[in-house]
Each structure stands twice: as structure tokens, then as C-alpha cells.
Amino acid sequence: MDFSLITNKETMEIISKMSLPEEVEEILKKCPKITIPESRQHLLEISVGGNNDFFEVFYDVPGKGKVLEATVARCKNGLAVNYPEPYMRRREPDCLVVADNGETDKPRFMERYKYDFEELRQKTFEWLKDQNLIVMPFMAGGEEYGYPSLLLAPENAGFFATALADIQGFIPKKEIPEGFTPKAIVYSAPPFRHTHFNGKQVVVHNRLENLYELFSYNLYPGPSAKKGIYGVLLTMGEKEGWITAHASAVRIITPYDNILTIMHEGASGGGKSEMLEQIHREPDGSIKVGRNLVTGDEIYVELKEACELQPVTDDMALCHPKLQQGKKLVIKDAEKGWFIRVDHMNEYGTDPHFEKLCIYPKEPLIFLNIDGVPKSTCLIWEHIMDAPGKPCPNPRVVMPKRFMPNVVDEPVEVDVRSFGVRTPPSSKEKPSYGIIGMLHLLPPALAWLWRLVAPRGHANPSIVETEGLQSEGVGSYWPFATGKRVTHANLLLQQIINTPGTRYILVPNQHIGVWKVGFMPEWIAREYLARRGSVRFRPDQITPARSSLLGYALNTLKINGSFIPRELLQVNKQPEVGDEGYDKGAEMLNEFFKRELKQFLVPELDPLGRKIIETCLENGTLEDYIKLLGDYR
């Protein structure tokens, strides 16, 4: 179909079917051209300005002239989107500001910028009136439990609209229902990054009485098309008493047909996408568990037959109250597609299954921060360079779920909730919080505390760099939320209380003491727990960890006949760490917990939550936590 033949009259007839705010109607009446996407193919064509093989996304910025924001190259397997500025290639952690006067612990626009947002809001609307616009309806959070939403974006930012459509889905022009009334609207206005925010990524959240406005002043989809919509869902959940967990989930089927579902939570870089990957193997089929950074020794295990993986969610797990029906948490994916980071894929053969999906996709994909040139095949291990010899740490692929095999679309019960932490190396000479063993079992009270402090962790590839041990905030989704920390703390605690059938574990990635392990701990834990099924641990198999914040450590872990060395289960057993190095690292972790938890001690906090936090502040033992909310279940 020749989409250029669509007349403005036809488009306006479609728009007239929708129930839109007066300000939006005014924008659409005055803008020169409106495009409502007919199909995904239509969106891909818009992204390259028609039939171009290479397309530049630029804007005239007062005082700067023509500013290039992004380039789009049409490759054989998709569109390679790149940003001239390395800063724009990952999410700014402090980009969210709140413009309204509702309850919030987040920075307010007036406080940060010293003027009323309404002034900029009207300037944004005036700018949009002069643009050729994409108008794209979608359902934030999915058709069944989601919320009608709308995107208004300049037409030359088609790749942004396509990324949003792949992540959240969209409603094609001919399928827009009569009376479609958006509960959320995303306004994209990239030039304002330069005119009002000194080049920084800023996303303004404006929570009106019956409408959630999201103003995206940048073109990297992470803080807006991805996490901005997450903020919409979190705000809706605040009002209705539920959360959208920051989590991947996978249903695991063992070679013996046992089934286990793990939901893996954690800050950005905590291993959520990796939980959906098959365990990485060496060319000979063996599995390298880790390499000792001091001695150079390496540990390998054999695993002839890995479990079958059925992905459920990649980043956002809807925990809607209508789904809950028993003692285990029930979740459903809040997305239609996944924003997958591929920084660990740096050569051919790292993950043949996923590489094949990207090289021979069912339809063209959207690649970000990957070096693709027109008419070539975009290869996910060829990352764009931030500087000579320094590849971008945040290459991404937007993968629609329908392109992936064995995905689960229906609600699932969660057997195990895992929490992942990026850990640095730790030794006697340079102690750190990298003292987490390969697999720890957590009683529910400790599981809740880990979700409150949510360490951002070591060498986070997804966001602009920060130093030291930082918190991603309550739920590990706090950077995307607009309300009060204590509200989410209470919701998380109530969720744990209401789902006593779900168990909790803690896993590190990157390092265990002086061992470089990558994401191997979560892959091994996944294979191990799936094979165990619902069998409880015997007292001789576990022991209280030396740090009470780490719950139980394992005494042994055997997978397919291979034992994992005890020094990877209990880090103080490593001669390079010892009790002395471990205890220094544990104190760092303890101080971090105390620093982060004090802010939750406000009158609105659930009384049980207050007792759990006070237990931590008073250096409570594992037994103290168990008395408050039970043991590992």
C-alpha cells in the first residue's frame, strides 16, 4: 500500500472518533500533517523518511542552528539507530521530574528549574503545532489490564515511535475504537533538550486529575518510551494498590519435565534479560563458571542437557490484583516487546540462538548503539564506539515478543523470586561488597529489605556512570516512579505477606570475591533450583551466612554431578578474601543498608515494616528476621 496517498481528511475522520483533550485537538488542527500508523511496516518506512537507506534526524534549534540528534541506517535485518553524542546512548538516572502538585518524593520541576512548568508546557504545544506529527494510540500495560494511551511525536522521529510500538504495542489506524479516550499522552519534543535543559535528558511527568502527561525532551527511548511508560503503570498502581515489578521471568522445564518459574528482580544491569538466556558455553560445550583474577585459575562444569526456557517477562511484570488467586504471586508481562541490552555479546557465537533471531528476524528490528551501515547486516556484537577503542556499554535490540519462540503470554505463578546484584571484585587488600556467594536463600523479611535498598551495583552499563555503591531505590524501579517511597515500600511488603508460597533468593553477577563470573551464578542457580523443584533444603545443606543480610549460604551445590567449589558459595573461604576481607565488605554492605533504610522510617510506614527496618539498624541476626516474617519457604 502507498501510505503517501492517505489524505488528511481521512486522518481527521479517524481522529474525530477519539475523545481527546482540547489542547491536543488544537495541536492536531493546526499542525501541517498528521500520520497515524497503519502497520508496523508503515512505522519502519516513516523511520527512514520513506525509501531512504540512510536518514538523519535533525532539528533547527534557536541559537544552535541545525542539530543532528540521531541517524537511522536501513540494514538488511532492521534499522540501526545511532546518536552522535555518547551521552545520549544510555539513560540519565536523574532525568525524571514531576510537574504537578501531587504527593511525590521526586524532584519537582519548579524546585529544579525555578519556573512554572505550565510555561514550558504551552511552548511545547506551540512547537508541536508547527510539526508534521505521528499520532499513535497504544495500550500501556497491554490490552487486558492496560490503559489507553497516545503518542504525539514529530514525524522525523519515526524510529522513536517504532521502538515504543514494539515495546508496548500500538493500535493500527483502522482498528482505533470509537470513543478511544487516552489516560496517558506522551509528547515528544527533542529540541527543548538544548533550549531549556543544557543538553540533558529530561522527562517531565505531569499527573493531571484524569490524564497522565509525559513530556519526552530527548530521543533515547530508555527514559520515556520504555521507563516513562513504566512510570505511568506505577502511578496507576499507586492509586489502585498494586505494583508492576521490575523483573524478568522465565518458566523452566527440566530434562525430566519438572517445571519451575523464577522471577528475577534488580536494578538496571542486575541480570534481568540474562535470566532469559541459555547458559553460555565454551566452543567445546563446557561451561566456564569463573576465572580467578589473582591466580588465573578457571573452573569448568559439564552440563550435557540444559533446561528448556520459556520467557515470560523481560523487565516489567504486571502484578495486577485481578491476577492473584492463591498463595503464590501471579504475574503477566506488561510489555509487547523487550529492550534487550547486548553489551556482553562481543563476538560471534556468544549466544547462537539470540544471534540467529537478530540476523534473520521475521521482520526488521530496531537496533540502538550498534554499528550498522546501509544495506549491510547489522551484527549485535559490533557495538558503536563511544571513543576510539571504547565500545558503548549499552547496545540494545528492541525485540517484539511475537518474534521469539516459546514465549508465555498467559499469567504464571511465581515459585521463586530472585534478586540480582552487580558486584565488584573483593579481596583482603581491596575489600568491597563483592562478598555475595553464588546463591543465597532469603527469608521474606530480608527479601523485602533488598527490594528497598536495591543496589545499582558495579559498572552499570545501562545508565550514565555513578561512583560507589548507590541505590536504584525502592523496588529497583524507583527511578521511574513519581509518588512516595513509603507507598511502594508498603505495597511491596503487603505483596510478600500475601504470597507465602513464593520463595526468595539472592544472586550476584560479575564477581564473587576474586572470581570473575559474569552472569554465570544466575544461570547455574536457575538450572540447580529447577532440578530440585519444590524439595526443601535439609539443615546440613545450608548455613547462616557470615553476614546476616545475606540470609543462608549453601554448604554444597551440585549440578549434573559437578560440585561448585565451596569458596564460590561462602566467599570468606577464598584465601584471597578470608574472614578479614569478608567482614570489611560486610560492613560496607551493612552501612549501605542503614543509610538507605532510614529514609523509610516515616509515620506512613507499615508497623511490621518498621520492625524489620529497626532490626537491620540494630544489627539483627538471621533468626531475628525469621521471627518477624517467617523463614525461607
C-alpha positions as CSV (number, residue, x, y, z in Angstrom):
1,M,0.0,0.0,0.0
2,D,1.2,3.5,-0.8
3,F,0.9,5.2,2.5
4,S,1.6,8.6,1.0
5,L,-1.9,8.5,-0.6
6,I,-3.7,8.8,2.8
7,T,-5.5,12.1,2.8
8,N,-5.7,14.5,5.7
9,K,-9.5,14.3,5.6
10,E,-9.4,10.5,6.2
11,T,-7.0,11.0,9.0
12,M,-9.1,13.7,10.7
13,E,-12.1,11.4,10.5
14,I,-10.2,8.8,12.4
15,I,-9.1,11.4,15.0
16,S,-12.7,12.6,15.4
17,K,-13.5,9.1,16.6
18,M,-11.3,9.7,19.6
19,S,-12.1,11.6,22.8
20,L,-9.1,13.9,23.1
21,P,-8.2,16.9,25.4
22,E,-8.9,20.3,23.9
23,E,-5.2,21.1,23.8
24,V,-4.5,18.0,21.8
25,E,-7.3,18.8,19.4
26,E,-5.9,22.3,18.9
27,I,-2.4,20.9,18.1
28,L,-3.8,18.4,15.6
29,K,-6.0,21.1,13.9
30,K,-3.0,23.4,13.4
31,C,-0.1,21.0,12.6
32,P,0.8,20.8,8.8
33,K,0.5,17.0,8.6
34,I,-0.8,14.1,10.7
35,T,0.3,10.5,10.2
36,I,-1.5,7.6,12.0
37,P,0.5,4.4,11.5
38,E,-1.3,1.8,9.5
39,S,1.0,-1.1,10.3
40,R,4.5,-1.9,11.6
41,Q,5.8,-1.7,8.0
42,H,4.4,1.8,7.8
43,L,6.3,2.7,11.0
44,L,9.5,1.4,9.6
45,E,9.0,3.5,6.4
46,I,8.4,6.6,8.5
47,S,11.6,5.9,10.5
48,V,13.7,6.3,7.4
49,G,11.7,9.1,5.8
50,G,10.2,6.9,3.1
51,N,12.5,4.8,1.0
52,N,15.8,6.2,2.2
53,D,18.7,3.9,3.2
54,F,20.2,6.5,5.5
55,F,18.2,9.1,7.4
56,E,19.3,12.0,9.6
57,V,17.0,13.1,12.4
58,F,17.8,16.8,13.0
59,Y,16.1,19.9,14.3
60,D,16.5,23.6,14.0
61,V,17.4,24.8,17.4
62,P,17.4,28.6,18.2
63,G,20.9,29.7,18.9
64,K,22.4,26.5,17.6
65,G,21.1,26.1,14.1
66,K,20.8,22.6,12.7
67,V,21.4,19.9,15.3
68,L,21.7,16.3,14.5
69,E,20.0,14.1,17.1
70,A,20.2,10.7,15.6
71,T,20.9,8.7,12.4
72,V,18.9,5.8,11.0
73,A,20.5,3.2,8.7
74,R,18.4,0.7,6.8
75,C,20.1,-2.6,7.2
76,K,19.1,-6.0,5.8
77,N,17.8,-7.1,9.2
78,G,16.5,-3.8,10.6
79,L,17.2,-0.2,11.3
80,A,20.4,0.8,13.1
81,V,19.8,3.9,15.2
82,N,22.8,5.9,16.5
83,Y,23.3,9.1,18.4
84,P,26.2,11.5,17.7
85,E,26.6,12.2,21.4
86,P,27.8,9.3,23.6
87,Y,25.8,10.8,26.5
88,M,22.6,10.1,24.6
89,R,23.3,6.4,24.3
90,R,22.1,5.5,27.8
91,R,19.6,6.6,30.4
92,E,20.3,9.6,32.6
93,P,19.4,8.3,36.1
94,D,18.0,11.7,37.3
95,C,16.0,12.6,34.2
96,L,12.6,12.3,35.8
97,V,11.0,15.4,37.2
98,V,7.4,15.9,38.4
99,A,5.5,19.0,37.3
100,D,2.2,18.6,39.2
101,N,1.5,19.3,42.9
102,G,0.5,15.7,43.8
103,E,2.4,13.7,46.5
104,T,5.9,12.8,45.5
105,D,9.4,12.3,46.8
106,K,10.8,13.1,43.4
107,P,12.3,16.5,42.3
108,R,9.6,18.9,41.3
109,F,10.0,21.0,38.1
110,M,9.6,24.3,40.0
111,E,12.3,23.3,42.5
112,R,14.8,22.3,39.9
113,Y,14.3,24.9,37.2
114,K,12.8,27.8,39.2
115,Y,9.8,28.4,37.0
116,D,6.3,27.0,36.5
117,F,6.2,24.1,34.1
118,E,3.0,25.4,32.5
119,E,5.1,28.0,30.7
120,L,7.2,25.2,29.0
121,R,4.1,23.0,28.5
122,Q,2.5,25.7,26.4
123,K,5.7,26.3,24.4
124,T,5.9,22.6,23.8
125,F,2.3,22.6,22.4
126,E,3.1,25.6,20.2
127,W,6.2,23.8,18.8
128,L,4.2,20.7,18.1
129,K,1.6,22.7,16.1
130,D,4.4,23.6,13.6
131,Q,5.5,20.0,13.1
132,N,4.5,17.1,10.9
133,L,3.2,14.7,13.6
134,I,2.9,11.0,14.2
135,V,-0.2,10.3,16.3
136,M,-0.1,6.7,17.6
137,P,-2.7,5.1,20.0
138,F,-1.5,2.2,22.2
139,M,-2.4,0.4,25.4
140,A,0.1,1.0,28.2
141,G,0.5,-2.3,30.0
142,G,-1.4,-4.5,27.5
143,E,-4.9,-4.9,26.1
144,E,-6.4,-6.8,29.0
145,Y,-5.2,-4.8,32.1
146,G,-3.6,-1.7,30.4
147,Y,-4.6,1.9,29.9
148,P,-5.5,3.7,26.7
149,S,-2.5,6.0,25.7
150,L,-1.4,8.2,22.9
151,L,1.9,9.3,21.4
152,L,2.4,12.7,19.7
153,A,5.9,12.9,18.1
154,P,7.5,14.7,15.2
155,E,7.3,12.6,12.1
156,N,11.1,12.5,11.6
157,A,11.4,10.8,15.0
158,G,9.7,7.7,13.5
159,F,12.2,5.3,14.9
160,F,11.2,6.5,18.4
161,A,7.5,5.7,17.6
162,T,8.5,2.4,16.2
163,A,10.5,1.5,19.3
164,L,7.5,2.4,21.5
165,A,5.2,0.4,19.3
166,D,7.5,-2.6,19.5
167,I,7.7,-2.3,23.3
168,Q,4.1,-1.5,24.2
169,G,2.2,-2.4,21.0
170,F,0.1,0.0,19.1
171,I,-3.4,0.3,17.6
172,P,-3.3,0.5,13.8
173,K,-5.3,3.3,12.2
174,K,-8.2,1.1,11.0
175,E,-8.6,-0.6,14.5
176,I,-8.9,2.5,16.6
177,P,-12.1,2.1,18.5
178,E,-14.9,4.7,18.6
179,G,-14.5,6.9,21.7
180,F,-10.9,6.0,22.4
181,T,-10.0,8.1,25.4
182,P,-6.4,8.3,26.4
183,K,-5.5,8.0,30.1
184,A,-1.8,8.9,29.3
185,I,-0.3,11.0,26.5
186,V,3.4,11.1,25.5
187,Y,4.6,14.3,23.9
188,S,8.0,14.1,22.2
189,A,9.8,17.5,21.7
190,P,13.6,16.8,21.3
191,P,14.9,20.4,20.6
192,F,13.9,21.5,24.1
193,R,16.8,19.4,25.4
194,H,19.0,22.1,24.0
195,T,16.9,25.2,24.6
196,H,15.8,24.6,28.1
197,F,17.9,21.8,29.7
198,N,21.5,22.4,28.7
199,G,21.6,19.3,26.5
200,K,20.5,16.9,29.3
201,Q,17.9,14.2,29.0
202,V,14.7,15.3,30.8
203,V,11.3,13.6,31.1
204,V,8.6,15.6,32.8
205,H,5.7,13.7,34.4
206,N,2.6,15.8,34.8
207,R,-0.2,13.9,36.7
208,L,-3.4,15.6,36.0
209,E,-6.7,14.6,37.5
210,N,-7.9,12.4,34.6
211,L,-4.8,12.3,32.4
212,Y,-1.1,11.4,32.8
213,E,1.1,13.7,30.6
214,L,4.6,12.6,29.8
215,F,6.9,15.2,28.1
216,S,9.9,13.5,26.5
217,Y,12.6,16.0,25.8
218,N,15.1,13.5,24.3
219,L,15.1,10.8,21.6
220,Y,16.7,7.9,23.5
221,P,13.8,5.6,24.2
222,G,15.0,4.4,27.6
223,P,13.8,7.1,29.9
224,S,10.5,7.8,28.0
225,A,9.1,5.2,25.6
226,K,10.4,2.5,28.0
227,K,10.7,3.7,31.6
228,G,8.3,6.6,31.1
229,I,5.5,4.2,30.4
230,Y,6.7,2.2,33.4
231,G,6.1,5.4,35.4
232,V,2.6,5.6,34.1
233,L,1.9,2.0,35.3
234,L,3.5,2.6,38.7
235,T,1.3,5.7,39.2
236,M,-1.8,3.8,38.3
237,G,-0.8,1.0,40.7
238,E,-0.3,3.5,43.5
239,K,-3.9,4.6,43.1
240,E,-5.2,1.1,42.9
241,G,-3.0,-0.7,45.4
242,W,-0.6,-2.9,43.3
243,I,2.8,-2.7,41.6
244,T,4.5,-3.5,38.3
245,A,7.6,-5.4,39.4
246,H,11.0,-4.5,37.8
247,A,11.6,-8.1,36.8
248,S,12.2,-10.7,34.1
249,A,10.6,-14.1,34.5
250,V,11.1,-17.4,32.9
251,R,9.3,-20.8,33.1
252,I,11.9,-23.5,33.2
253,I,11.3,-27.1,32.1
254,T,13.9,-29.6,33.2
255,P,15.0,-32.6,31.1
256,Y,12.7,-34.6,33.4
257,D,9.7,-32.3,32.7
258,N,9.7,-30.6,36.1
259,I,8.5,-27.0,35.8
260,L,9.7,-24.0,37.9
261,T,9.0,-20.3,37.3
262,I,11.6,-17.8,38.5
263,M,11.0,-14.0,38.6
264,H,14.4,-12.1,38.6
265,E,14.3,-8.6,40.0
266,G,17.1,-6.0,40.4
267,A,18.4,-2.7,39.3
268,S,19.4,-2.0,35.7
269,G,22.3,-4.3,34.9
270,G,21.2,-6.8,37.6
271,G,20.8,-9.6,35.1
272,K,17.1,-9.5,34.2
273,S,17.5,-10.0,30.4
274,E,20.2,-12.5,31.0
275,M,17.9,-14.7,33.1
276,L,16.1,-15.5,29.8
277,E,19.3,-16.6,28.0
278,Q,20.6,-20.1,27.7
279,I,23.7,-20.7,29.8
280,H,26.8,-19.6,27.8
281,R,29.2,-22.3,26.8
282,E,32.8,-22.6,25.6
283,P,33.5,-23.8,22.0
284,D,33.9,-27.4,23.3
285,G,30.5,-27.2,25.0
286,S,31.8,-26.9,28.5
287,I,30.7,-24.2,30.9
288,K,33.3,-21.8,32.4
289,V,32.0,-20.9,35.9
290,G,34.7,-18.3,36.5
291,R,38.3,-17.2,36.5
292,N,40.4,-16.3,39.5
293,L,41.7,-12.7,38.9
294,V,44.7,-13.4,41.2
295,T,45.9,-16.8,40.2
296,G,44.3,-17.1,36.7
297,D,42.8,-20.5,37.7
298,E,39.5,-21.4,35.9
299,I,36.6,-23.5,37.0
300,Y,34.5,-25.5,34.5
301,V,31.5,-27.8,34.8
302,E,29.8,-30.1,32.3
303,L,26.1,-29.8,31.7
304,K,25.1,-32.0,28.8
305,E,21.4,-31.0,28.7
306,A,20.3,-27.6,29.9
307,C,16.7,-26.9,30.8
308,E,14.2,-25.6,28.3
309,L,13.4,-21.9,28.8
310,Q,10.1,-20.3,28.2
311,P,10.4,-16.5,28.6
312,V,7.5,-14.7,30.4
313,T,8.7,-11.2,31.0
314,D,11.9,-9.3,30.4
315,D,11.7,-6.1,32.5
316,M,8.2,-5.3,33.7
317,A,5.9,-7.8,35.4
318,L,2.3,-6.8,35.9
319,C,1.2,-7.9,39.4
320,H,-2.4,-6.8,38.9
321,P,-4.9,-7.7,41.7
322,K,-7.2,-9.4,39.3
323,L,-4.5,-12.0,38.6
324,Q,-3.9,-13.0,42.2
325,Q,-5.7,-16.2,43.2
326,G,-3.6,-18.3,45.6
327,K,-0.5,-18.4,47.9
328,K,1.9,-17.7,45.1
329,L,2.4,-14.4,43.3
330,V,0.9,-14.4,39.8
331,I,2.3,-12.1,37.1
332,K,1.8,-11.2,33.4
333,D,4.1,-9.4,31.0
334,A,3.4,-5.6,30.9
335,E,5.1,-5.3,27.5
336,K,4.7,-6.5,23.9
337,G,8.4,-6.3,23.2
338,W,11.7,-6.2,25.0
339,F,14.5,-3.6,25.2
340,I,17.4,-6.1,25.3
341,R,20.9,-5.0,26.2
342,V,23.6,-6.9,24.3
343,D,26.8,-5.5,25.8
344,H,28.1,-9.0,26.8
345,M,27.8,-10.2,23.2
346,N,31.1,-9.1,21.8
347,E,31.9,-11.8,19.3
348,Y,30.2,-14.3,17.0
349,G,29.0,-17.4,18.8
350,T,28.3,-15.9,22.2
351,D,24.6,-16.8,22.1
352,P,23.9,-18.5,18.7
353,H,20.1,-18.7,19.4
354,F,19.7,-15.0,20.0
355,E,22.2,-14.1,17.3
356,K,20.0,-16.0,14.8
357,L,16.9,-14.2,15.9
358,C,18.7,-10.9,15.3
359,I,20.4,-11.8,12.0
360,Y,17.3,-13.5,10.4
361,P,14.3,-11.8,12.1
362,K,10.8,-12.4,11.0
363,E,10.5,-8.6,10.3
364,P,13.2,-5.8,10.5
365,L,14.3,-4.9,14.1
366,I,15.3,-1.7,15.8
367,F,18.9,-1.7,16.9
368,L,20.4,1.1,19.0
369,N,24.1,1.9,19.6
370,I,25.2,-0.9,17.2
371,D,27.4,-0.1,14.2
372,G,25.2,-0.7,11.2
373,V,25.7,0.7,7.7
374,P,23.0,0.9,4.9
375,K,22.3,-2.4,3.2
376,S,24.6,-4.4,5.5
377,T,23.6,-7.0,8.1
378,C,23.5,-5.4,11.5
379,L,25.6,-7.6,13.9
380,I,24.8,-7.3,17.6
381,W,28.4,-7.8,18.7
382,E,29.6,-4.8,16.6
383,H,28.9,-2.0,19.2
384,I,29.3,1.7,18.3
385,M,32.3,3.3,19.8
386,D,32.0,6.0,22.5
387,A,35.6,6.8,21.9
388,P,38.5,5.2,20.0
389,G,38.8,1.7,21.4
390,K,35.9,2.2,23.9
391,P,32.7,0.5,22.8
392,C,29.4,1.8,24.0
393,P,28.4,-0.2,27.1
394,N,24.6,0.0,26.3
395,P,23.9,-1.6,22.8
396,R,20.3,-2.6,22.5
397,V,17.9,-4.5,20.4
398,V,14.1,-4.0,20.5
399,M,12.7,-7.5,20.2
400,P,8.9,-7.9,19.7
401,K,7.8,-10.9,21.8
402,R,6.0,-12.4,18.9
403,F,9.3,-12.9,17.1
404,M,10.6,-15.1,19.9
405,P,9.9,-18.8,20.2
406,N,8.4,-20.4,23.3
407,V,7.2,-17.2,24.9
408,V,4.5,-17.4,27.5
409,D,1.7,-14.9,27.2
410,E,-0.7,-16.1,29.8
411,P,-0.4,-15.3,33.6
412,V,2.0,-17.5,35.5
413,E,2.6,-18.4,39.2
414,V,6.0,-17.5,40.5
415,D,7.8,-20.2,42.5
416,V,11.0,-18.3,43.2
417,R,11.7,-14.5,43.3
418,S,15.4,-13.9,42.7
419,F,17.2,-10.6,43.3
420,G,20.4,-9.8,41.3
421,V,23.3,-7.6,42.3
422,R,26.2,-6.4,40.1
423,T,29.2,-7.0,42.4
424,P,32.9,-5.8,42.1
425,P,35.9,-7.9,42.9
426,S,36.7,-8.2,46.6
427,S,39.9,-9.2,48.4
428,K,41.8,-8.6,51.7
429,E,43.7,-5.8,50.0
430,K,40.7,-4.2,48.3
431,P,37.6,-5.2,50.2
432,S,34.2,-4.5,48.7
433,Y,30.6,-5.6,48.8
434,G,31.5,-8.4,46.3
435,I,31.1,-11.0,49.1
436,I,27.8,-12.4,47.9
437,G,28.1,-16.1,47.2
438,M,26.7,-17.9,44.1
439,L,23.3,-18.5,45.7
440,H,21.8,-17.3,49.0
441,L,18.4,-18.2,50.4
442,L,16.5,-15.2,51.9
443,P,13.7,-15.2,54.5
444,P,10.8,-12.9,53.4
445,A,11.8,-10.0,55.7
446,L,15.3,-9.8,54.2
447,A,13.9,-10.2,50.7
448,W,11.8,-7.1,51.4
449,L,14.9,-5.1,52.6
450,W,16.8,-6.0,49.5
451,R,14.0,-4.6,47.4
452,L,14.0,-1.4,49.4
453,V,17.8,-0.7,49.1
454,A,18.1,-2.2,45.5
455,P,21.9,-1.7,44.9
456,R,22.6,-0.2,41.5
457,G,25.9,-2.1,41.7
458,H,29.3,-2.2,40.0
459,A,30.0,-0.9,36.4
460,N,26.3,-0.5,35.5
461,P,26.2,-0.4,31.7
462,S,22.6,0.9,31.3
463,I,22.9,4.4,32.8
464,V,25.3,7.3,32.9
465,E,28.1,6.3,35.3
466,T,27.9,6.9,39.1
467,E,30.6,6.2,41.7
468,G,30.4,3.9,44.7
469,L,27.6,1.8,46.0
470,Q,24.3,3.5,45.0
471,S,20.7,2.6,45.4
472,E,18.3,2.2,42.5
473,G,15.6,2.9,45.0
474,V,12.6,1.0,46.4
475,G,11.6,-1.9,44.2
476,S,14.6,-1.2,42.0
477,Y,12.0,0.7,39.9
478,W,12.2,3.9,41.9
479,P,13.9,6.0,39.1
480,F,10.7,5.5,37.1
481,A,8.1,6.2,39.9
482,T,6.5,9.5,40.7
483,G,4.9,9.0,44.1
484,K,6.2,8.4,47.6
485,R,8.8,5.8,48.6
486,V,6.8,4.7,51.6
487,T,3.8,3.9,49.4
488,H,5.8,1.5,47.4
489,A,7.6,0.0,50.4
490,N,4.1,-0.8,51.9
491,L,2.8,-2.2,48.6
492,L,5.9,-4.5,48.3
493,L,5.6,-5.7,51.9
494,Q,1.9,-6.4,51.6
495,Q,2.6,-8.3,48.4
496,I,5.2,-10.5,50.2
497,I,2.8,-11.1,53.1
498,N,0.0,-12.1,50.7
499,T,2.1,-14.6,48.7
500,P,3.6,-17.0,51.3
501,G,4.0,-19.8,48.7
502,T,6.7,-17.8,46.8
503,R,10.3,-18.2,47.9
504,Y,13.3,-15.8,47.7
505,I,16.9,-16.0,46.6
506,L,19.8,-13.6,46.1
507,V,22.4,-14.0,43.4
508,P,25.4,-11.8,42.3
509,N,26.8,-11.2,38.9
510,Q,30.2,-10.1,37.5
511,H,32.3,-11.1,40.6
512,I,32.3,-13.4,43.6
513,G,35.2,-12.4,45.7
514,V,38.2,-12.5,43.4
515,W,36.5,-14.7,40.8
516,K,35.2,-13.2,37.6
517,V,31.9,-14.9,36.9
518,G,29.8,-12.8,34.6
519,F,26.1,-13.9,34.8
520,M,27.0,-17.5,35.5
521,P,25.6,-17.5,39.1
522,E,22.1,-16.8,38.0
523,W,22.3,-19.4,35.2
524,I,23.6,-22.1,37.5
525,A,21.1,-21.2,40.2
526,R,18.3,-21.4,37.6
527,E,19.4,-24.9,36.5
528,Y,20.0,-26.1,40.0
529,L,16.7,-24.9,41.5
530,A,14.7,-26.2,38.6
531,R,16.2,-29.6,39.1
532,R,15.5,-29.5,42.8
533,G,11.9,-28.5,42.2
534,S,9.9,-28.0,45.4
535,V,12.2,-30.1,47.6
536,R,13.2,-28.3,50.8
537,F,16.8,-27.8,51.8
538,R,18.0,-30.0,54.6
539,P,19.6,-28.3,57.6
540,D,23.0,-29.8,56.7
541,Q,22.8,-28.2,53.2
542,I,22.6,-24.6,54.3
543,T,24.1,-22.4,57.0
544,P,23.5,-18.9,58.1
545,A,25.7,-16.6,56.1
546,R,28.5,-14.8,57.9
547,S,26.7,-11.6,57.1
548,S,23.1,-11.8,58.4
549,L,22.0,-9.6,55.4
550,L,22.8,-12.5,53.1
551,G,20.4,-15.0,54.7
552,Y,21.5,-18.5,54.2
553,A,24.6,-19.7,52.3
554,L,24.8,-23.1,50.7
555,N,27.3,-25.7,52.1
556,T,27.2,-27.6,48.8
557,L,25.9,-27.1,45.3
558,K,26.0,-30.0,42.9
559,I,24.7,-29.7,39.3
560,N,24.6,-32.7,36.9
561,G,27.3,-34.4,39.0
562,S,29.6,-31.4,39.2
563,F,30.3,-29.7,42.6
564,I,30.7,-25.9,42.7
565,P,33.6,-25.1,45.0
566,R,32.7,-24.0,48.4
567,E,34.7,-20.8,48.1
568,L,32.1,-19.6,45.5
569,L,29.3,-20.3,47.9
570,Q,30.9,-18.8,51.0
571,V,33.3,-16.1,49.9
572,N,35.2,-15.9,53.2
573,K,36.5,-19.4,52.3
574,Q,38.6,-17.8,49.5
575,P,42.2,-17.4,50.7
576,E,42.4,-14.1,48.8
577,V,39.5,-12.8,50.9
578,G,39.3,-14.6,54.2
579,D,37.3,-13.6,57.2
580,E,39.0,-10.3,57.5
581,G,38.3,-9.2,53.9
582,Y,34.7,-10.6,54.1
583,D,33.9,-8.7,57.3
584,K,35.1,-5.4,55.8
585,G,32.9,-6.0,52.8
586,A,30.0,-7.0,55.0
587,E,30.4,-3.7,57.0
588,M,30.3,-1.7,53.7
589,L,27.0,-3.5,52.9
590,N,25.7,-3.0,56.4
591,E,26.4,0.7,56.3
592,F,24.7,1.0,52.9
593,F,21.6,-0.7,54.1
594,K,21.4,1.5,57.2
595,R,21.9,4.6,55.1
596,E,19.2,3.7,52.7
597,L,16.6,2.3,55.1
598,K,16.4,5.3,57.5
599,Q,14.5,7.3,54.9
600,F,11.6,4.8,55.1
601,L,11.0,5.5,58.8
602,V,8.1,7.8,58.4
603,P,4.7,7.7,60.0
604,E,3.0,6.1,57.0
605,L,5.2,3.0,57.1
606,D,3.5,-0.3,57.9
607,P,4.2,-1.2,61.5
608,L,5.7,-4.6,60.6
609,G,7.9,-2.9,58.0
610,R,9.2,-0.5,60.8
611,K,10.1,-3.5,63.0
612,I,12.0,-5.1,60.1
613,I,14.0,-1.9,59.3
614,E,14.7,-1.4,63.0
615,T,16.0,-4.9,63.2
616,C,18.5,-4.1,60.5
617,L,19.5,-0.8,62.1
618,E,20.1,-2.7,65.4
619,N,22.4,-5.3,63.6
620,G,19.8,-8.1,63.9
621,T,20.6,-11.7,63.3
622,L,19.1,-14.0,60.7
623,E,16.9,-15.5,63.5
624,D,15.6,-12.1,64.3
625,Y,14.4,-11.6,60.7
626,I,12.8,-15.1,60.6
627,K,10.8,-14.3,63.8
628,L,9.3,-11.3,62.1
629,L,8.0,-12.8,58.8
630,G,9.0,-16.5,58.6
631,D,11.8,-18.5,57.1
632,Y,12.8,-19.3,53.6
633,R,9.7,-21.1,52.4
